[in-house]
């Protein structure tokens, strides 16, 4: 029952963090949005993490996991049990969809902040000093 042991460790660490922050009366964000943990879904999470490294990246945008990669991985892991592959695929696709949404929001926020800084510099409010080189000759 390796996954039950992992779930217990996570719950113990959550209780520890709750106790430490109780004195401050402010919970960290990750505790207020804490997901419910199901030990039987830890293998799905591990599969998603393993597949995450195979994600394509062109340096400009994030991309979804390729279905062929997910299915090949699951066929190897689940020994071709098509019912289990189908069920796990749905879980991994849902996790990937949520991860893509989060990653795109993060990229958009960075671009928005960068755009604001650039606009401030263009309009003279960014306090960016540009030095001019003297011509010698």
Secondary structure, 3 states (H helix, E strand, C coil): CHHHHHHHHHHHHHHHHHHHHHCCCCCCHHHHCCCCCCHHHHHHHHHHHHHHCCCCECCCCECCCCHHHHHHHHHHHCCCCHHHHHHHHHHHHHHHHHHHHHHHHHHHHHHHHHHHHHHHHHCCCCCCCCCCCCCCC
